[in-house]
Amino acid sequence: MAYRHRHIVLSLVVSLAFIMLAAVIVRPAATQQEPCPAIVEQALIEVGDNCAGLPRNSACYGYFRVDSTFYETQPENFFTAPASRGDLNTFELIHTAPLDITAEQWGLALLHLQANVPGTLPGQGVPVLLMGDTETSSAVTPEQTFSPAEQPVSFSLADSASLRVLPASTASTLVRLDAGSPLAADAISADGVWLRVLHERTVAWVNRGALPDDAALNEQLDALPVFTEEALSPMQAFYFRTGIGQPTCAEAPSLMMVQGPENFLVEITANGAEINIGSTVVLKTEPQAAPVDIESESDVLAIAYHPLESQIALAATDGSVALWSVIDDGTAFADRIDLARDGLKTNITQLFYSPDGALLVGISENGSLQLWDTETGSAVAELPALHAFTTVAFSADGQSFVTGDTVGNIWLWDAMAQVRVDEFVVDESVKILSLSFTPDGQYVIVVDVNGATWMIDPATGESMTVARRLQGRITLASMDAKNGLIAYALDDDTVQIWDMAAGAHLVTLPSAESTLTSLLFGAIPNDGTRLALIVGEASSELAIWELAGADFSAAALRSVLNAEGDLVKQMAFSGDGRRFVALDENGQARLFGLAPAEMQVFVVAGNSKVSGPLNEREVLAGYMTEARMSLTADAAWELVTGEWSSPRPWTAAEFDLLRPLVDVPPSLLHYAIRLPGESVVEVPMPPSELNCETNTSFTQDYFVRGGDTLSGIAARYGTNFYDLAEVNQLINPNLIAVGQRLCVPPGLIVNTLPSLGGITTPGVPSVAPVAPP
């Protein structure tokens, strides 16, 4: 029976996809594109057969063609043909191919995620269908994964106990159970005090003290998998993108379809957005803006990005040094300011901004320093070198900077007076590769070309080695002093990341396919828990790695950008981490965007939500931050929780693609979006709850559960959508929250049907959306 149940669940998402596409196939007049050939229909039929009975935490090659990369080397014939299968922990990236009639291909892959589905729901999971030009990469490494017990431990309560939403006595109570109530646990908290259970299809936690004191039971409970706040199942968090080109026919789109189990709220994270799914949803992305060329009259030799403003400094082969202002959306430049060239006899090859951007330092071809005031554009000083300077780093307060040279000298400078105040030597005759102050300014971190890393106390001149010499020659280095990290590029084209304080190796990135040419740390926009590391290769590719975890030792390939055929030799991040500028070997500077691609979430059955916070900055970066439902005959999309970015017009073909899947009014969706952010705009929340006990107008109350809709609750209690909204003073009936208390008027007949998410009362008119504050 378990096999049959899995087959039905997995077949349903494929059937939904078939219905969605077939709805357009029979209406070719809805689009100007030609109907797709039989390959589309054939592919959807075959993926159902090829992937039948797919177990949880597995991937299936549904239809030709699917390409993949893996965390570890696999046999040559692994996952190379339809019906091939593999453990999700094996895959780093999965890419399905767009429709190609000549090659007879249209890539389909089926994933069966565990997500947050407990082991007490045997066989049930989250089917995910990748269709057309769609790519997904896991944000959960094999070392980070959590899997609940496949065989939960059953028991009965010895005493009455509260089931709580989190493993803590201070967490909210879901329900109070009597002694003797049967439960089953599939995980245990890190402190061993709480057990994860399932009650009426809701995950909850019960204190172990309410269980019988039985040695055999305790032994089974102690063996349960340990659940932590950071626990994620394989691919429960992922990045994805869908094809940027228009499909050759409307019936062969590029998208990702995700289906949650019936009456259970699934939690996934897609492109940084936390999504709760109580239904079926379709995910799509819009392409990021193409890189923008900076049109300089001469070849560019050096670049730097202002740490606080949208300004880029460029030095060119004609001897010029100019400041370019970046238009807010990153698609154009304006207000070029040419800096004074007083006494400048040679070209500038490296540029460095002070922390406040007021001072710009350049290293010239002859190794000397040139300083400019960026406000006035005037030259401040020229500082000659005894030996050619190789790098510069400012203290966090901008009062000092240090320089390294070709023979191991470290000079400390007063930035305001432009005078040298001290000198240190860490290793004679060794070129200094990289420098950085610690955030408190107490130490200077030094990396030389031999891979030795030193920490110098400028107050005493004392130095100590903080990392052993690495095996192999160091070709590049980048430091993130805020988090105490150093990235080294070695001559075997691998990148090693070290904890500079502990002198400990954290992670090695896989060997690149071509020589490494540049390396740069940067923060992921508005997220203090993850870092980006961009690795430039001679193949002109820029690999963007995400580093996460308590010590940033978890590395995942986030995306790969193309530098238009030329290798990149210099890079610089904007202060907010949303853009970076890259300089190639031919002197062309390009501006790239790093904000995630615009993501669109379509609810095609039932009730789902993606919940706050969001901020204006992320809207400007191109996030789609509204909920849409296409149910009206004129193909209009209704915004349910307010409009936070301009709606994108949709074609009739796209409307027809989703309309046949659902027959519920749009007023019954509760929808918002959460994106990583600092400045928070709150999602509209329901009004304060009424006190049902003190108000004689009410004799019953109801606590909202996951997947509930207001009309579903009203139907259960024999009332209607409007009356229930009115007596509870709901300004917007769409915005009811799990756990919210609703008062029910007396004299109503309770319907014995269970509350089912997505089961709604037809014909309820739309309720006007509430705009965010």
Stockholm file with secondary structure:
# STOCKHOLM 1.0

chainA/1-773         MAYRHRHIVLSLVVSLAFIMLAAVIVRPAATQQEPCPAIVEQALIEVGDNCAGLPRNSACYGYFRVDSTFYETQPENFFTAPASRGDLNTFELIHTAPLDITAEQWGLALLHLQANVPGTLPGQGVPVLLMGDTETSSAVTPEQTFSPAEQPVSFSLADSASLRVLPASTASTLVRLDAGSPLAADAISADGVWLRVLHERTVAWVNRGALPDDAALNEQLDALPVFTEEALSPMQAFYFRTGIGQPTCAEAPSLMMVQGPENFLVEITANGAEINIGSTVVLKTEPQAAPVDIESESDVLAIAYHPLESQIALAATDGSVALWSVIDDGTAFADRIDLARDGLKTNITQLFYSPDGALLVGISENGSLQLWDTETGSAVAELPALHAFTTVAFSADGQSFVTGDTVGNIWLWDAMAQVRVDEFVVDESVKILSLSFTPDGQYVIVVDVNGATWMIDPATGESMTVARRLQGRITLASMDAKNGLIAYALDDDTVQIWDMAAGAHLVTLPSAESTLTSLLFGAIPNDGTRLALIVGEASSELAIWELAGADFSAAALRSVLNAEGDLVKQMAFSGDGRRFVALDENGQARLFGLAPAEMQVFVVAGNSKVSGPLNEREVLAGYMTEARMSLTADAAWELVTGEWSSPRPWTAAEFDLLRPLVDVPPSLLHYAIRLPGESVVEVPMPPSELNCETNTSFTQDYFVRGGDTLSGIAARYGTNFYDLAEVNQLINPNLIAVGQRLCVPPGLIVNTLPSLGGITTPGVPSVAPVAPP
#=GR chainA/1-773 SS CHHHHHHHHHHHHHHHHHHHHHHHHTCGGGCSSCCCCHHHHHHHHHHHHHTTTCCTTEEEEEESCEEEEESSCCCTTTTCSTTCEEEGGGEEEEEECCCBTTTTBCCEEEEEECTTCCTTSTTCCEEEEEESSEEEEESSCGGGBCCCCSSCEEEECSSCEEEESSSSTTSCEEEEECTTCEEEEEEEETTSSEEEEEETTEEEEEEGGGSCCCHHHHHHHHTSCEECTTCBCTTSEEEEEECSSCCSSTTSCCEEEEECCTTCCEEEEETTEEEEESEEEEEEECCCCCCEEECCSSCEEEEEECSSSSEEEEEETTSCEEEEEECTTSSCEEEEEECCCTTCCSCEEEEEECTTSSEEEEEETTSCEEEEETTTCCEEEEECCSSCEEEEEECTTSSEEEEEETTSEEEEEETTTTEEEEEEESSTTCCEEEEEECTTSSCEEEEETTSCEEEECTTTCCEEEEECCCSSCEEEEEEETTTTEEEEEETTSCEEEEETTTTEEEEEECCCSSCEEEEEEEECTTCTTCEEEEEEETTSEEEEEEEESTTSCEEEEEEEEECTTSCEEEEEECTTSSEEEEEETTSCEEEEECSCCCEEEEEEEECCEECCCBCHHHHHTTCCCCCEECCSTTCCCEESSCCSSCCCCCCHHHHHHHGGGCCSCGGGCCCBCCCCCSSCBCCCCCCCCCCTTTCTTCCEEEECCTTCCHHHHHHHTTCCHHHHHHHTTCSSTTCCCTTCEEEECTTCCCCCSCCCTTCCCTTCCCCCCCCCC
#=GC SS_cons         CHHHHHHHHHHHHHHHHHHHHHHHHTCGGGCSSCCCCHHHHHHHHHHHHHTTTCCTTEEEEEESCEEEEESSCCCTTTTCSTTCEEEGGGEEEEEECCCBTTTTBCCEEEEEECTTCCTTSTTCCEEEEEESSEEEEESSCGGGBCCCCSSCEEEECSSCEEEESSSSTTSCEEEEECTTCEEEEEEEETTSSEEEEEETTEEEEEEGGGSCCCHHHHHHHHTSCEECTTCBCTTSEEEEEECSSCCSSTTSCCEEEEECCTTCCEEEEETTEEEEESEEEEEEECCCCCCEEECCSSCEEEEEECSSSSEEEEEETTSCEEEEEECTTSSCEEEEEECCCTTCCSCEEEEEECTTSSEEEEEETTSCEEEEETTTCCEEEEECCSSCEEEEEECTTSSEEEEEETTSEEEEEETTTTEEEEEEESSTTCCEEEEEECTTSSCEEEEETTSCEEEECTTTCCEEEEECCCSSCEEEEEEETTTTEEEEEETTSCEEEEETTTTEEEEEECCCSSCEEEEEEEECTTCTTCEEEEEEETTSEEEEEEEESTTSCEEEEEEEEECTTSCEEEEEECTTSSEEEEEETTSCEEEEECSCCCEEEEEEEECCEECCCBCHHHHHTTCCCCCEECCSTTCCCEESSCCSSCCCCCCHHHHHHHGGGCCSCGGGCCCBCCCCCSSCBCCCCCCCCCCTTTCTTCCEEEECCTTCCHHHHHHHTTCCHHHHHHHTTCSSTTCCCTTCEEEECTTCCCCCSCCCTTCCCTTCCCCCCCCCC
//
